[in-house]
């Protein structure tokens, strides 16, 4: 088993960009005066001539990134998720996605785990916003190794991509020696036919701990990691629905518009089963320590295990 690395996915993203840029001269990075927080500062230190601080002007930053992509560059535009997807939505839609330009939007500090920055910075809508844009690929990697691989895939993909980055350092659970990343393909982390748990991002590891706890109790839950929310892996979801008959989705996002809704879209059309959505229940967050907030909002192992128990019991 590979070494467990505890690292925020924003840092893994910065590391991956820097590594990829050593052999790909077309990668250029733009930031909105947040390079130390988004970790694009790692790239800036190594390649200052290919880094541009656009100031607190996300719309302008995305417009410039689009222009450079139109000139043949691979543009990466980074800011906090709230500002990258919210403040710059029009430019992402009209200047990047409409002409299908090669711009990668990196949204850092997403979700409740942004912590003490509070509700104004805890973006719980970014996945929903980006899902609605035609042609936009939406990625939400779960750990260090997955983020490194996802960043490489995003850079190699010719077109617009949104990558969600976390602020909180989390333990890795993937093994780089056996791990393979493929855009649009989910990964089964734990087998089981009693219920299917489909998770994304930071909370995948919490779900993994929960299903392992439940296995000792005789509950065999299947766990699927969906790192690509758009295009979503329809096949793995339909298979899980047919074989388990019950699905639970887990995400550090509003339950409206995110992974849960994406899964519901698939199963309602192909194999209708009950879907229980775990996430933030259509409300704003608030300031507090990240781990305490995750627990308060029911996104940690004990709560997830309880929901799985209840769903399995209900189905018997």
Order of alpha helices (4+ residues) and beta strands (2+ residues): beta-alpha-beta-alpha-alpha-beta-alpha-beta-beta-alpha-beta-alpha-beta-beta-beta-beta-alpha-beta-beta-alpha-beta-alpha-beta-alpha-alpha
